[in-house]
């Protein structure tokens, strides 16, 4: 039981950290890029674009099709 | 990495739009919230309608595969043949700032991989095992599908 709770707390902590980081990134003068900014940067080359869209498609298949 | 994405100054993977390359002064472009247009609201309603229908399909069926592949084909088609007005991507990233994201995403993958390696036991479930029960109720599944569609559109605009 305790191990399961620790695992769930771990996932929650990571998700909260992601949200906090996005909030920090949106503050004026922040050096941290916002999620959209670094995703946009990664999608500049065609390979990055294809890989990220493939990842999005995989997420849809994983959660809604199987 | 493409030549235009290579860092040109120490400690920097890139530069954010609206900021100068070396000396400060210019602030980052601030995107203001705009009232959604009628067309955008109508499109959102159509997408939500699609998500509502798609959520009714049973997993592991041809229909459930089709309702996922169809938006995938549309997004791929739009990305290849008719890209919309894209949101300007930064030509550089601050490597120190970006490393925060890298660390957290790496922790997430490690945490997920640890559960996946052990075949997602009850005592160490994977993220999928935790999310699946949340999106099982029909309305929540439709909302999750709608968010997935919106994410696809947001990606294709980058």
Backbone of each chain as ProteinMPNN parsed JSONL, in Angstrom:
{"seq_chain_A": "XXXXXXXXXXXXXXXXXXXXXXXXXXXXXXXXXXXXXXXXXXXXXXXXXXXXXXXXXXXXXXXXXX", "coords_chain_A": {"N_chain_A": [[0.838, -1.208, 0.0], [1.855, 1.243, 0.923], [3.92, 1.621, -0.911], [2.554, 1.924, -3.31], [1.203, 4.305, -2.807], [3.359, 6.025, -2.566], [4.329, 5.932, -5.179], [2.188, 7.141, -6.56], [2.208, 9.649, -5.354], [4.672, 10.48, -6.275], [4.198, 10.736, -9.081], [2.265, 12.764, -8.969], [3.798, 14.82, -7.863], [5.64, 15.303, -9.9], [3.944, 16.193, -11.947], [2.874, 18.486, -10.767], [5.232, 19.926, -10.544], [5.751, 20.388, -13.245], [3.638, 22.088, -13.895], [4.181, 24.256, -12.2], [6.618, 25.049, -13.278], [5.821, 25.936, -15.788], [4.301, 28.139, -15.033], [6.283, 29.719, -13.875], [7.813, 30.117, -16.152], [6.226, 31.807, -17.608], [6.38, 34.207, -16.396], [7.323, 37.648, -16.601], [10.491, 38.311, -18.029], [11.582, 35.889, -17.39], [14.017, 33.284, -17.575], [13.429, 30.762, -18.165], [12.105, 28.812, -20.713], [8.747, 28.783, -21.974], [6.412, 26.033, -22.207], [5.248, 25.866, -24.795], [7.094, 27.341, -26.201], [9.552, 25.888, -26.126], [8.715, 23.542, -27.259], [7.985, 24.463, -29.777], [10.495, 25.24, -30.64], [11.781, 22.747, -30.784], [10.312, 21.748, -32.841], [11.114, 23.02, -35.072], [13.053, 21.875, -36.936], [12.277, 19.514, -39.528], [12.322, 16.833, -38.777], [11.984, 16.875, -35.991], [9.44, 17.899, -35.908], [7.919, 15.872, -37.131], [8.397, 13.768, -35.335], [7.278, 14.728, -32.916], [4.583, 15.067, -33.619], [4.009, 12.435, -34.216], [4.314, 11.344, -31.699], [2.183, 12.57, -30.416], [0.063, 11.376, -31.81], [0.476, 8.741, -31.062], [-0.101, 8.911, -28.33], [-2.871, 9.384, -28.412], [-3.75, 6.997, -29.604], [-2.894, 5.205, -27.647], [-4.346, 5.878, -25.325], [-7.033, 6.028, -26.119], [-7.665, 4.109, -27.964], [-6.89, 1.635, -27.236]], "CA_chain_A": [[0.0, 0.0, 0.0], [2.711, 2.434, 1.045], [4.677, 1.783, -2.152], [1.629, 2.462, -4.314], [0.963, 5.714, -2.471], [4.588, 6.756, -2.903], [4.353, 6.05, -6.646], [1.194, 8.137, -6.971], [2.725, 10.95, -4.905], [5.756, 10.815, -7.207], [3.602, 11.237, -10.319], [1.632, 14.061, -8.673], [4.868, 15.811, -7.66], [6.2, 15.647, -11.211], [2.953, 16.98, -12.679], [2.843, 19.804, -10.125], [6.478, 20.609, -10.934], [5.589, 20.849, -14.627], [2.728, 23.249, -13.876], [4.916, 25.364, -11.575], [7.631, 25.499, -14.231], [5.126, 26.709, -16.829], [3.943, 29.431, -14.425], [7.551, 30.465, -13.763], [8.247, 30.478, -17.506], [5.374, 32.874, -18.144], [6.658, 35.472, -15.713], [8.164, 38.52, -17.431], [11.929, 38.256, -17.786], [12.021, 34.548, -16.996], [14.945, 32.623, -18.504], [12.867, 29.441, -18.472], [11.159, 28.891, -21.831], [7.435, 28.163, -21.754], [6.244, 24.744, -22.893], [5.021, 26.109, -26.215], [8.318, 27.867, -26.821], [10.567, 24.865, -26.415], [8.156, 22.59, -28.229], [8.129, 25.13, -31.068], [11.915, 25.165, -31.004], [12.072, 21.367, -31.194], [9.586, 21.438, -34.074], [11.651, 23.776, -36.215], [13.46, 20.915, -37.974], [11.176, 18.638, -39.961], [12.377, 15.585, -38.002], [11.368, 17.135, -34.692], [8.006, 18.085, -36.166], [7.331, 14.544, -37.387], [8.472, 12.965, -34.11], [6.32, 15.212, -31.912], [3.222, 14.739, -34.074], [3.868, 10.978, -34.058], [4.111, 11.128, -30.262], [0.792, 12.965, -30.123], [-0.815, 10.336, -32.36], [0.644, 7.55, -30.219], [-0.854, 9.145, -27.086], [-4.284, 9.17, -28.718], [-3.973, 5.559, -29.797], [-2.645, 4.509, -26.384], [-5.382, 6.137, -24.313], [-8.418, 5.969, -26.59], [-7.933, 3.033, -28.902], [-6.51, 0.343, -26.672]], "C_chain_A": [[0.866, 1.249, 0.0], [3.466, 2.685, -0.254], [3.804, 2.388, -3.247], [1.387, 3.954, -4.071], [2.177, 6.561, -2.838], [4.676, 6.969, -4.426], [3.401, 7.145, -7.114], [1.658, 9.538, -6.568], [3.845, 11.412, -5.844], [5.217, 11.394, -8.503], [2.978, 12.617, -10.096], [2.697, 15.151, -8.531], [5.446, 16.26, -8.999], [5.224, 16.538, -11.987], [2.847, 18.395, -12.089], [4.09, 20.607, -10.516], [6.38, 21.151, -12.355], [4.709, 22.096, -14.682], [3.449, 24.471, -13.302], [5.939, 25.939, -12.555], [6.996, 26.341, -15.342], [4.748, 28.089, -16.287], [5.196, 30.31, -14.317], [7.976, 30.969, -15.138], [7.457, 31.66, -18.055], [5.563, 34.206, -17.436], [7.56, 36.33, -16.592], [9.637, 38.408, -17.031], [12.444, 36.894, -17.391], [12.973, 33.965, -18.05], [14.427, 31.253, -18.909], [11.903, 29.578, -19.65], [9.827, 28.23, -21.473], [7.34, 26.886, -22.587], [6.099, 24.932, -24.401], [6.268, 26.587, -26.931], [9.314, 26.758, -27.125], [10.03, 23.773, -27.323], [8.267, 23.162, -29.637], [9.562, 25.062, -31.566], [12.27, 23.765, -31.507], [11.409, 21.024, -32.522], [10.079, 22.242, -35.269], [12.188, 22.84, -37.29], [12.323, 19.949, -38.285], [11.134, 17.346, -39.14], [11.686, 15.759, -36.645], [9.867, 17.269, -34.815], [7.307, 16.727, -36.322], [7.294, 13.729, -36.093], [7.434, 13.417, -33.083], [4.874, 14.912, -32.325], [2.96, 13.235, -33.964], [3.63, 10.637, -32.581], [2.7, 11.479, -29.839], [-0.185, 11.889, -30.61], [-0.738, 9.067, -31.502], [-0.138, 7.708, -28.91], [-2.342, 8.887, -27.296], [-4.602, 7.695, -28.874], [-3.88, 4.82, -28.454], [-3.807, 4.674, -25.401], [-6.809, 5.904, -24.815], [-8.723, 4.782, -27.489], [-7.599, 1.655, -28.33], [-6.66, 0.374, -25.149]], "O_chain_A": [[0.665, 2.175, -0.785], [3.636, 3.835, -0.658], [4.247, 3.246, -4.011], [1.371, 4.755, -5.006], [2.042, 7.671, -3.353], [5.047, 8.046, -4.893], [3.755, 7.972, -7.955], [1.523, 10.492, -7.334], [3.947, 12.597, -6.164], [5.706, 12.418, -8.98], [3.136, 13.521, -10.917], [2.52, 16.267, -9.02], [5.708, 17.444, -9.207], [5.632, 17.52, -12.607], [2.742, 19.376, -12.826], [4.013, 21.806, -10.783], [6.867, 22.245, -12.64], [4.997, 23.039, -15.418], [3.348, 25.574, -13.839], [6.107, 27.155, -12.653], [7.571, 27.337, -15.78], [4.86, 29.09, -16.996], [5.159, 31.5, -14.633], [8.439, 32.101, -15.279], [7.965, 32.424, -18.876], [4.977, 35.214, -17.83], [8.458, 35.812, -17.255], [9.976, 38.411, -15.848], [13.627, 36.748, -17.084], [12.764, 34.13, -19.252], [14.912, 30.652, -19.868], [10.974, 30.383, -19.589], [9.796, 27.233, -20.752], [8.09, 26.692, -23.543], [6.749, 24.242, -25.186], [6.483, 26.286, -28.105], [9.858, 26.683, -28.227], [10.785, 23.149, -28.069], [8.599, 22.444, -30.581], [9.815, 24.856, -32.753], [12.963, 23.608, -32.513], [11.863, 20.137, -33.244], [9.514, 22.149, -36.359], [11.821, 22.987, -38.456], [11.517, 19.613, -37.417], [10.059, 16.826, -38.842], [10.911, 14.906, -36.212], [9.113, 16.818, -33.953], [6.258, 16.474, -35.73], [6.293, 13.081, -35.787], [6.783, 12.585, -32.45], [4.046, 14.55, -31.49], [1.845, 12.809, -33.662], [2.839, 9.749, -32.261], [2.092, 10.793, -29.018], [-1.135, 11.537, -29.911], [-1.747, 8.409, -31.251], [-0.762, 6.758, -28.438], [-2.994, 8.253, -26.466], [-5.598, 7.203, -28.345], [-4.68, 3.93, -28.165], [-4.199, 3.72, -24.728], [-7.701, 5.613, -24.019], [-9.886, 4.475, -27.751], [-7.991, 0.632, -28.892], [-6.387, -0.624, -24.482]]}, "seq_chain_B": "XXXXXXXXXXXXXXXXXXXXXXXXXXXXXXXXXXXXXXXXXXXXXXXXXXXXXXXXXXXXXXXXXXXXXXXXXXXXXXXXXXXXXXXXXXXXXXXXXXXXXXXXXXXXXXXXXXXXXXXXXXXXXXXXXXXXXXXXXXXXXXXXXXXXXXXXXXXXXX", "coords_chain_B": {"N_chain_B": [[20.95, 18.31, -35.562], [19.457, 21.168, -36.98], [21.152, 23.751, -38.791], [20.255, 26.302, -38.208], [19.405, 26.041, -35.673], [21.433, 25.85, -33.933], [23.326, 26.578, -31.056], [24.784, 29.742, -30.527], [26.075, 31.162, -28.695], [27.779, 30.944, -25.546], [26.195, 28.926, -23.089], [23.695, 29.144, -24.132], [21.02, 27.768, -25.844], [19.402, 28.931, -27.529], [17.515, 31.808, -28.603], [14.869, 33.674, -27.317], [11.829, 34.721, -28.98], [11.597, 38.15, -29.767], [13.526, 38.952, -28.097], [16.793, 40.357, -27.896], [19.891, 39.124, -29.332], [22.294, 39.212, -27.793], [22.726, 41.507, -26.01], [20.669, 42.694, -23.411], [17.396, 44.239, -23.027], [15.242, 44.389, -24.917], [12.025, 43.191, -24.342], [10.398, 39.974, -23.897], [7.976, 38.904, -26.255], [4.671, 39.507, -25.382], [1.872, 37.523, -25.22], [-1.379, 38.378, -25.557], [-4.581, 37.672, -24.142], [-7.206, 36.937, -26.292], [-10.546, 37.608, -27.266], [-12.402, 34.787, -28.173], [-13.182, 34.12, -31.581], [-16.259, 33.856, -33.507], [-16.023, 31.856, -35.399], [-13.981, 30.311, -34.319], [-15.212, 29.403, -31.998], [-17.252, 27.915, -33.132], [-15.776, 25.934, -34.457], [-14.61, 24.728, -32.248], [-16.875, 23.668, -31.086], [-17.593, 21.794, -33.018], [-15.356, 20.1, -32.879], [-15.634, 19.219, -30.263], [-18.013, 17.859, -30.47], [-17.208, 15.814, -32.166], [-15.367, 14.606, -30.451], [-17.088, 13.748, -28.476], [-18.58, 11.816, -29.82], [-16.49, 10.106, -30.546], [-15.633, 9.214, -28.087], [-17.472, 7.358, -27.483], [-16.83, 5.023, -28.66], [-15.737, 1.634, -28.393], [-12.806, 0.453, -26.783], [-10.09, -1.299, -28.434], [-11.358, -1.869, -30.8], [-12.143, -1.648, -34.331], [-13.375, 0.754, -34.946], [-12.625, 2.408, -32.812], [-9.977, 2.678, -33.378], [-10.11, 3.968, -35.8], [-11.294, 6.466, -35.183], [-9.227, 7.7, -33.941], [-7.185, 7.659, -35.812], [-8.216, 9.208, -37.869], [-8.279, 12.053, -37.077], [-5.515, 12.183, -36.853], [-4.685, 11.818, -39.5], [-5.806, 14.09, -40.634], [-4.454, 16.143, -39.274], [-1.837, 15.563, -40.086], [-2.136, 15.973, -42.828], [-2.792, 18.702, -42.887], [-0.453, 19.718, -41.793], [1.371, 19.061, -43.763], [0.376, 19.895, -46.314], [-1.213, 22.166, -46.002], [-0.247, 24.229, -44.061], [-1.211, 26.109, -41.198], [-1.298, 29.618, -40.145], [1.561, 29.943, -38.468], [2.63, 29.954, -35.03], [5.238, 31.954, -34.07], [8.271, 30.352, -33.59], [10.895, 30.26, -31.129], [14.239, 31.139, -32.083], [16.336, 30.424, -30.606], [17.192, 28.815, -27.474], [17.318, 29.292, -23.951], [19.739, 27.59, -22.366], [20.132, 26.956, -19.679], [17.672, 27.548, -18.538], [16.048, 25.812, -20.012], [17.005, 23.396, -19.159], [15.763, 22.864, -16.767], [13.256, 21.95, -17.53], [14.085, 19.653, -18.876], [15.112, 18.084, -16.805], [12.837, 17.561, -15.206], [11.125, 16.281, -17.023], [12.711, 14.068, -17.567], [12.703, 12.817, -15.06], [9.996, 12.16, -14.918], [9.81, 10.286, -17.047], [11.551, 8.351, -16.061], [10.267, 7.522, -13.748], [7.96, 6.497, -14.838], [9.051, 4.509, -16.474], [10.127, 2.807, -14.58], [7.879, 1.62, -13.416], [6.803, 0.444, -15.72], [8.798, -1.358, -16.426], [8.555, -3.259, -14.436], [6.252, -4.427, -15.218], [3.981, -2.953, -14.601], [2.986, -3.344, -11.794], [0.609, -3.63, -9.049], [1.607, -2.28, -6.873], [3.351, -0.475, -7.971], [2.195, 1.353, -10.067], [1.89, 2.258, -13.553], [1.722, 5.424, -15.299], [-0.324, 5.263, -17.146], [-1.941, 3.253, -16.056], [-2.964, 4.648, -13.936], [-4.284, 6.787, -15.1], [-6.19, 5.689, -16.803], [-8.553, 4.725, -15.286], [-9.559, 7.216, -14.587], [-10.358, 8.423, -16.97], [-12.312, 6.754, -17.798], [-15.181, 7.108, -17.249], [-17.835, 8.262, -19.303], [-18.322, 11.158, -19.955], [-15.905, 12.312, -19.053], [-14.082, 10.968, -20.596], [-14.761, 11.941, -23.109], [-14.077, 14.631, -22.764], [-11.332, 14.363, -22.334], [-10.593, 13.35, -24.83], [-11.261, 15.523, -26.424], [-9.411, 17.413, -25.443], [-7.107, 16.17, -26.319], [-7.423, 16.429, -29.08], [-7.319, 19.234, -29.316], [-4.722, 19.649, -28.464], [-3.312, 18.463, -30.559], [-3.939, 20.24, -32.616], [-2.762, 22.541, -31.585], [-0.111, 21.751, -31.686], [0.346, 21.493, -34.424], [0.307, 24.073, -35.189], [2.664, 25.073, -34.363]], "CA_chain_B": [[20.21, 19.565, -35.371], [19.601, 22.066, -38.112], [22.135, 24.801, -38.552], [19.634, 27.482, -37.612], [19.04, 25.78, -34.288], [22.648, 25.643, -33.158], [23.648, 27.665, -30.142], [25.889, 30.558, -31.003], [26.744, 31.815, -27.586], [27.869, 30.004, -24.437], [25.081, 28.895, -22.163], [22.426, 29.402, -24.789], [20.612, 26.94, -26.972], [18.682, 29.767, -28.455], [17.031, 33.106, -28.17], [13.419, 33.753, -27.387], [11.409, 35.772, -29.891], [11.398, 39.452, -29.15], [14.695, 39.302, -27.297], [17.995, 40.481, -28.704], [20.784, 37.975, -29.23], [23.306, 39.281, -26.742], [22.5, 42.504, -24.962], [19.26, 42.751, -23.026], [16.704, 45.48, -23.355], [13.931, 44.116, -25.506], [11.302, 42.187, -23.567], [9.753, 38.907, -24.636], [6.65, 39.228, -26.751], [3.611, 39.053, -24.483], [0.656, 37.171, -25.958], [-2.558, 38.768, -24.796], [-5.766, 36.857, -24.372], [-8.165, 37.566, -27.191], [-11.87, 36.999, -27.232], [-12.485, 33.848, -29.291], [-14.107, 34.511, -32.637], [-17.378, 32.944, -33.72], [-15.525, 30.698, -36.147], [-13.229, 29.456, -33.391], [-16.185, 28.749, -31.118], [-17.955, 26.905, -33.932], [-14.837, 24.822, -34.653], [-14.48, 24.027, -30.965], [-18.097, 22.876, -30.9], [-17.49, 20.638, -33.924], [-14.355, 19.188, -32.32], [-16.173, 18.577, -29.064], [-18.987, 16.886, -30.951], [-16.442, 14.645, -32.639], [-14.809, 13.933, -29.269], [-18.209, 13.091, -27.788], [-18.873, 10.59, -30.573], [-15.314, 9.224, -30.493], [-15.537, 8.621, -26.75], [-18.458, 6.273, -27.346], [-16.315, 3.779, -29.262], [-15.138, 0.701, -27.428], [-11.39, 0.199, -27.061], [-9.704, -2.531, -29.13], [-12.204, -2.113, -31.965], [-11.706, -0.919, -35.522], [-13.905, 2.124, -34.866], [-11.812, 3.192, -31.876], [-8.733, 2.988, -34.092], [-10.44, 4.914, -36.866], [-11.561, 7.814, -34.661], [-7.928, 8.29, -33.586], [-6.387, 7.83, -37.027], [-8.794, 10.26, -38.706], [-7.652, 13.346, -36.742], [-4.085, 12.087, -37.156], [-4.528, 12.04, -40.943], [-6.137, 15.5, -40.898], [-3.338, 16.95, -38.764], [-0.693, 15.333, -40.981], [-2.442, 16.634, -44.094], [-2.676, 20.153, -42.685], [0.965, 20.033, -41.56], [2.149, 18.892, -44.999], [-0.107, 20.626, -47.49], [-1.823, 23.474, -45.745], [0.063, 24.679, -42.705], [-1.866, 27.36, -40.821], [-0.375, 30.652, -39.674], [2.231, 29.338, -37.319], [3.138, 30.787, -33.953], [6.684, 32.032, -34.282], [9.084, 29.603, -32.623], [12.16, 30.943, -30.847], [15.357, 30.572, -32.829], [17.287, 29.931, -29.61], [16.65, 28.542, -26.139], [18.253, 29.453, -22.834], [20.033, 26.193, -22.003], [19.946, 26.785, -18.229], [16.225, 27.51, -18.297], [15.496, 24.614, -20.633], [17.447, 22.199, -18.415], [14.737, 22.572, -15.748], [12.262, 21.097, -18.2], [14.704, 18.355, -19.175], [15.222, 17.311, -15.563], [11.516, 17.1, -14.764], [10.629, 15.294, -17.999], [13.509, 12.847, -17.36], [12.185, 12.17, -13.843], [8.701, 11.566, -15.278], [10.062, 9.088, -17.844], [12.181, 7.34, -15.212], [9.218, 7.03, -12.841], [7.076, 5.677, -15.676], [9.798, 3.333, -16.935], [10.305, 1.893, -13.449], [6.639, 0.851, -13.32], [6.634, -0.324, -16.941], [9.768, -2.449, -16.382], [8.025, -4.292, -13.541], [4.958, -4.824, -15.77], [2.944, -2.154, -13.928], [2.318, -4.05, -10.691], [-0.317, -2.813, -8.265], [2.366, -1.452, -5.94], [4.061, 0.566, -8.723], [1.44, 1.483, -11.322], [2.368, 3.234, -14.537], [0.806, 6.574, -15.446], [-1.492, 4.78, -17.883], [-2.804, 2.522, -15.113], [-3.63, 5.624, -13.068], [-5.14, 7.685, -15.883], [-7.294, 4.933, -17.414], [-9.823, 4.794, -14.532], [-10.065, 8.594, -14.545], [-11.034, 8.764, -18.232], [-13.296, 5.728, -18.168], [-16.532, 7.664, -17.362], [-18.052, 8.78, -20.658], [-18.056, 12.599, -20.157], [-14.477, 12.6, -18.864], [-13.388, 10.424, -21.776], [-15.008, 12.895, -24.199], [-13.27, 15.828, -22.481], [-9.929, 13.992, -22.581], [-10.422, 13.249, -26.284], [-11.297, 16.905, -26.921], [-8.115, 18.01, -25.101], [-6.113, 15.564, -27.208], [-7.593, 17.069, -30.391], [-6.824, 20.612, -29.201], [-3.26, 19.555, -28.388], [-2.844, 18.209, -31.921], [-4.038, 21.492, -33.376], [-1.741, 23.453, -31.052], [1.202, 21.303, -32.185], [0.5, 21.741, -35.857], [0.497, 25.52, -35.353], [4.015, 25.461, -33.926]], "C_chain_B": [[20.48, 20.488, -36.555], [20.53, 23.21, -37.757], [21.507, 26.012, -37.875], [19.21, 27.25, -36.169], [20.253, 25.636, -33.386], [22.924, 26.858, -32.296], [24.852, 28.435, -30.647], [26.567, 31.325, -29.891], [26.747, 30.868, -26.402], [26.659, 30.088, -23.536], [23.735, 29.105, -22.8], [22.185, 28.368, -25.871], [19.905, 27.807, -27.98], [18.24, 31.052, -27.838], [15.521, 33.115, -28.294], [13.011, 34.853, -28.352], [11.2, 37.071, -29.136], [12.557, 39.863, -28.279], [15.902, 39.442, -28.206], [18.951, 39.342, -28.441], [21.716, 38.063, -28.034], [22.934, 40.264, -25.637], [21.014, 42.666, -24.688], [18.599, 44.048, -23.443], [15.33, 45.208, -23.886], [13.256, 42.998, -24.729], [10.698, 41.138, -24.477], [8.349, 39.345, -25.066], [5.591, 38.66, -25.814], [2.373, 38.771, -25.313], [-0.547, 37.47, -25.088], [-3.725, 37.856, -25.14], [-6.72, 37.612, -25.269], [-9.493, 36.838, -27.094], [-11.985, 36.051, -28.415], [-13.534, 34.279, -30.309], [-15.217, 33.478, -32.761], [-16.941, 31.683, -34.425], [-14.792, 29.731, -35.217], [-14.172, 28.711, -32.453], [-16.91, 27.627, -31.854], [-17.058, 25.681, -34.149], [-14.658, 24.009, -33.374], [-15.691, 23.14, -30.716], [-18.07, 21.63, -31.777], [-16.516, 19.604, -33.36], [-14.898, 18.472, -31.085], [-17.237, 17.545, -29.438], [-18.305, 15.622, -31.434], [-15.906, 13.855, -31.447], [-15.909, 13.162, -28.529], [-18.564, 11.772, -28.471], [-17.721, 9.589, -30.444], [-15.219, 8.521, -29.141], [-16.5, 7.454, -26.58], [-17.951, 4.967, -27.948], [-15.657, 2.91, -28.19], [-13.681, 0.455, -27.788], [-11.187, -1.166, -27.726], [-10.669, -2.877, -30.263], [-11.682, -1.294, -33.136], [-12.159, 0.539, -35.454], [-13.057, 2.993, -33.941], [-10.468, 3.558, -32.51], [-8.983, 4.072, -35.135], [-10.616, 6.333, -36.328], [-10.275, 8.495, -34.186], [-7.121, 8.581, -34.853], [-6.905, 8.972, -37.894], [-8.239, 11.644, -38.355], [-6.153, 13.348, -37.039], [-3.826, 12.377, -38.626], [-4.793, 13.503, -41.279], [-4.971, 16.396, -40.47], [-2.118, 16.797, -39.666], [-0.912, 16.051, -42.309], [-2.271, 18.137, -43.991], [-1.205, 20.543, -42.537], [1.757, 19.979, -42.865], [1.69, 19.854, -46.088], [-0.684, 22.001, -47.189], [-1.538, 23.993, -44.371], [-0.61, 26.004, -42.383], [-0.824, 28.411, -40.454], [0.266, 30.161, -38.388], [2.638, 30.388, -36.296], [4.651, 30.774, -34.058], [7.437, 31.29, -33.184], [10.362, 30.373, -32.344], [13.282, 30.325, -31.667], [16.475, 30.125, -31.892], [16.563, 29.672, -28.307], [17.728, 28.792, -25.101], [18.51, 28.055, -22.262], [19.819, 25.953, -20.509], [18.456, 26.681, -17.9], [15.608, 26.23, -18.823], [15.853, 23.362, -19.839], [16.469, 21.857, -17.284], [13.673, 21.642, -16.319], [12.823, 19.697, -18.43], [14.742, 17.469, -17.933], [13.862, 16.731, -15.172], [10.95, 16.053, -15.724], [11.402, 13.974, -17.846], [13.02, 12.09, -16.12], [10.85, 11.474, -14.149], [8.902, 10.256, -16.062], [10.664, 7.974, -16.981], [11.134, 6.683, -14.313], [8.282, 6.095, -13.594], [7.788, 4.379, -16.085], [9.971, 2.314, -15.808], [9.06, 1.018, -13.278], [6.458, -0.073, -14.514], [7.557, -1.554, -16.937], [9.255, -3.612, -15.526], [6.642, -4.778, -13.975], [3.794, -4.197, -15.008], [2.25, -2.92, -12.807], [1.455, -3.081, -9.888], [0.446, -1.839, -7.375], [3.207, -0.391, -6.646], [3.373, 0.752, -10.075], [2.096, 2.489, -12.27], [1.339, 4.359, -14.634], [-0.473, 6.15, -16.17], [-2.477, 4.084, -16.95], [-3.582, 3.495, -14.225], [-4.618, 6.489, -13.845], [-6.357, 6.951, -16.426], [-8.599, 4.985, -16.605], [-10.428, 6.194, -14.496], [-10.854, 8.909, -15.815], [-11.991, 7.668, -18.685], [-14.726, 6.269, -18.213], [-16.7, 8.446, -18.671], [-17.765, 10.278, -20.816], [-16.566, 12.942, -20.02], [-13.654, 12.095, -20.038], [-13.553, 11.389, -22.957], [-14.165, 14.154, -23.993], [-11.794, 15.542, -22.765], [-9.65, 13.907, -24.084], [-10.383, 14.64, -26.907], [-9.958, 17.592, -26.645], [-7.007, 17.46, -25.995], [-6.194, 16.198, -28.605], [-7.02, 18.486, -30.38], [-5.286, 20.623, -29.165], [-2.671, 19.323, -29.778], [-2.863, 19.471, -32.756], [-2.972, 22.494, -32.906], [-0.347, 23.052, -31.564], [1.395, 21.667, -33.651], [0.675, 23.246, -36.135], [1.888, 25.978, -34.949], [5.009, 25.34, -35.072]], "O_chain_B": [[21.601, 20.566, -37.058], [20.677, 23.585, -36.593], [22.15, 26.675, -37.061], [18.71, 28.165, -35.515], [20.114, 25.333, -32.201], [22.78, 28.001, -32.729], [25.82, 27.85, -31.133], [27.528, 32.057, -30.127], [25.825, 30.066, -26.253], [26.154, 31.173, -23.249], [22.729, 29.233, -22.101], [23.048, 28.125, -26.715], [19.818, 27.457, -29.157], [18.554, 31.35, -26.685], [14.967, 32.617, -29.274], [13.752, 35.819, -28.534], [10.692, 37.085, -28.015], [12.59, 40.984, -27.772], [16.019, 38.713, -29.191], [18.831, 38.658, -27.425], [21.906, 37.071, -27.33], [22.839, 39.889, -24.468], [20.204, 42.762, -25.61], [19.202, 44.861, -24.143], [14.346, 45.735, -23.368], [13.869, 41.959, -24.486], [10.505, 41.369, -25.671], [7.645, 40.052, -24.345], [5.611, 37.472, -25.492], [1.874, 39.645, -26.021], [-0.715, 36.889, -24.016], [-3.844, 37.345, -26.253], [-7.01, 38.786, -25.038], [-9.554, 35.628, -26.874], [-11.703, 36.445, -29.547], [-14.62, 34.738, -29.954], [-15.137, 32.382, -32.205], [-17.405, 30.586, -34.115], [-14.951, 28.513, -35.307], [-13.961, 27.537, -32.15], [-17.154, 26.551, -31.308], [-17.511, 24.542, -34.04], [-14.568, 22.782, -33.404], [-15.572, 22.024, -30.21], [-18.468, 20.548, -31.346], [-16.793, 18.404, -33.355], [-14.656, 17.282, -30.884], [-17.349, 16.495, -28.805], [-18.752, 14.509, -31.157], [-15.968, 12.626, -31.414], [-15.679, 12.064, -28.024], [-18.814, 10.759, -27.818], [-17.939, 8.391, -30.259], [-14.779, 7.374, -29.059], [-16.366, 6.658, -25.65], [-18.572, 3.919, -27.769], [-15.097, 3.411, -27.215], [-13.351, 0.269, -28.959], [-12.017, -2.065, -27.59], [-10.787, -4.041, -30.644], [-10.886, -0.37, -32.962], [-11.427, 1.446, -35.851], [-12.798, 4.16, -34.236], [-9.897, 4.609, -32.219], [-8.166, 4.975, -35.321], [-10.147, 7.293, -36.939], [-10.232, 9.717, -34.045], [-6.461, 9.614, -34.956], [-6.125, 9.633, -38.58], [-7.77, 12.351, -39.248], [-5.588, 14.371, -37.425], [-2.879, 13.083, -38.972], [-4.096, 14.091, -42.105], [-4.557, 17.29, -41.208], [-1.443, 17.778, -39.977], [0.008, 16.663, -42.851], [-1.692, 18.774, -44.871], [-0.762, 21.557, -43.076], [2.697, 20.75, -43.059], [2.502, 20.539, -46.709], [-0.643, 22.896, -48.034], [-2.458, 24.187, -43.576], [-0.586, 26.926, -43.199], [0.376, 28.137, -40.451], [-0.395, 29.988, -37.364], [2.946, 31.532, -36.629], [5.27, 29.713, -34.127], [7.261, 31.568, -31.998], [10.867, 31.069, -33.225], [13.278, 29.12, -31.918], [17.45, 29.516, -32.333], [15.487, 30.212, -28.05], [18.908, 28.535, -25.342], [17.597, 27.418, -21.736], [19.377, 24.876, -20.111], [18.036, 25.847, -17.098], [14.754, 25.629, -18.172], [15.104, 22.385, -19.84], [16.358, 20.697, -16.889], [13.251, 20.68, -15.677], [12.144, 18.694, -18.214], [14.448, 16.275, -17.992], [13.756, 15.548, -14.846], [10.367, 15.059, -15.292], [10.825, 12.895, -17.978], [12.934, 10.862, -16.135], [10.604, 10.353, -13.703], [8.253, 9.249, -15.779], [10.329, 6.801, -17.148], [11.113, 5.464, -14.139], [7.865, 5.056, -13.082], [7.203, 3.297, -16.045], [9.963, 1.107, -16.048], [9.171, -0.181, -13.024], [6.024, -1.216, -14.37], [7.17, -2.637, -17.375], [9.482, -4.781, -15.837], [5.943, -5.449, -13.216], [2.759, -4.83, -14.798], [1.038, -3.125, -12.866], [1.565, -1.863, -10.035], [0.0, -0.715, -7.146], [3.73, 0.508, -5.988], [3.911, 0.354, -11.108], [2.76, 3.435, -11.844], [0.229, 4.249, -14.114], [-1.565, 6.618, -15.847], [-3.687, 4.294, -17.036], [-4.707, 3.212, -13.813], [-5.659, 6.879, -13.318], [-7.443, 7.526, -16.503], [-9.653, 5.263, -17.177], [-11.644, 6.352, -14.389], [-11.888, 9.574, -15.759], [-12.429, 7.661, -19.836], [-15.453, 5.924, -19.145], [-15.812, 9.193, -19.081], [-17.029, 10.651, -21.729], [-16.037, 13.757, -20.775], [-12.661, 12.709, -20.428], [-12.608, 11.626, -23.71], [-13.6, 14.683, -24.951], [-11.095, 16.364, -23.357], [-8.597, 14.342, -24.551], [-9.58, 14.909, -27.801], [-9.426, 18.28, -27.517], [-6.089, 18.183, -26.381], [-5.17, 16.468, -29.233], [-6.325, 18.89, -31.312], [-4.643, 21.491, -29.755], [-1.652, 19.916, -30.132], [-1.929, 19.746, -33.509], [-2.365, 23.198, -33.712], [0.49, 23.912, -31.84], [2.474, 22.095, -34.06], [1.141, 23.629, -37.208], [2.254, 27.133, -35.164], [6.194, 25.623, -34.895]]}, "name": "protein", "num_of_chains": 2, "seq": "XXXXXXXXXXXXXXXXXXXXXXXXXXXXXXXXXXXXXXXXXXXXXXXXXXXXXXXXXXXXXXXXXXXXXXXXXXXXXXXXXXXXXXXXXXXXXXXXXXXXXXXXXXXXXXXXXXXXXXXXXXXXXXXXXXXXXXXXXXXXXXXXXXXXXXXXXXXXXXXXXXXXXXXXXXXXXXXXXXXXXXXXXXXXXXXXXXXXXXXXXXXXXXXXXXXXXXXXXXXXXXXX"}
